[in-house]
Amino acid sequence: MDSLIAQNLAQVHTDIAAACEAAGRLADSVQLLAVSKTWGPEAVRAAHAAGQTAFGENYIQEAVEKMAALRDLPLQWHCIGPIQSNKTKLVAEHFDWVHSIDRLKIAQRLSEQRPPTLAPLQVCIQVNVDGGSTKSGVSPPELPALAQAVAALPHLQLRGLMTIPEPAETEAQMRAVHAKAKALFESLRQQGLPLDTLSMGMSADLAPAIAQGSTLVRLGTAIFGKR
Ligand SMILES: *Cc1c(COP(=O)(O)O)cnc(C)c1O
């Protein structure tokens, strides 16, 4: 299993570099988040041995147990799944990043519960760019006010936006969705928010997301295999 994960990681880095080159971007301008949900500590350990340090998790309880088993490694943990109010304390105490802020109440709780001994929690706001009904995320009209409010909270640092586009029928549609996310990101920057992270792009839309300015792509299956 270990050598397969290393091979998959090498392939993913090749794909990211190719997409960057096609878009006229530097290969190191896109960060890889390895989505390790449902995989055990051994899989994460194998990916770390192959050079991966940032891992994404959706299920809080599962993630916290995994972190405990991997305490000996210098890993960075990103929460990318929906967060219920009763889970904010665990998230604030254990994660380095949260990509899935979609309402102020959750951000406020994370801010209050972040232990002052830890670095500020790095956060992205999840935005529902294409109006997909099955998933969470703030709607574009509500984004500017939420971003300003989150940016003002102590113990959090607002870094950018996260989006999970619905699979689109055509490449042009996909491109339009990514371009809209990029435009929202740039308009917040123009309002003075020092954002540097656009968390956009999964297996199915890696290249188009990178072409439209993604700075972080989230891949699970391509690295660890089918869940
Ligand atoms: C599961 C998940 C991913 C990774 O999905 P794969 O299809 O395994 O690459 C990326 N982003 C989010 C938000 C996820 O929940």
The ligand as a MOL file (V3000), in Angstrom:
LIG
                    3D

  0  0  0     0  0            999 V3000
M  V30 BEGIN CTAB
M  V30 COUNTS 15 15 0 0 0
M  V30 BEGIN ATOM
M  V30 1 C -13.9810 14.0450 -0.0500 0
M  V30 2 C -13.6650 15.4390 -0.4150 0
M  V30 3 C -12.6350 15.7280 -1.3230 0
M  V30 4 C -11.8290 14.6560 -2.0360 0
M  V30 5 O -12.6460 13.9110 -2.8690 0
M  V30 6 P -12.0380 12.7670 -3.8090 0
M  V30 7 O -13.1090 12.5040 -4.7670 0
M  V30 8 O -11.7480 11.5990 -2.9290 0
M  V30 9 O -10.7900 13.2800 -4.4250 0
M  V30 10 C -12.3530 17.0660 -1.5860 0
M  V30 11 N -13.0470 18.0620 -1.0090 0
M  V30 12 C -14.0430 17.8250 -0.1340 0
M  V30 13 C -14.7740 18.9600 0.4770 0
M  V30 14 C -14.3850 16.5090 0.1800 0
M  V30 15 O -15.3850 16.2830 1.0390 0
M  V30 END ATOM
M  V30 BEGIN BOND
M  V30 1 1 1 2
M  V30 2 1 2 3
M  V30 3 2 2 14
M  V30 4 1 3 4
M  V30 5 2 3 10
M  V30 6 1 4 5
M  V30 7 1 5 6
M  V30 8 2 6 7
M  V30 9 1 6 8
M  V30 10 1 6 9
M  V30 11 1 10 11
M  V30 12 2 11 12
M  V30 13 1 12 13
M  V30 14 1 12 14
M  V30 15 1 14 15
M  V30 END BOND
M  V30 END CTAB
M  END
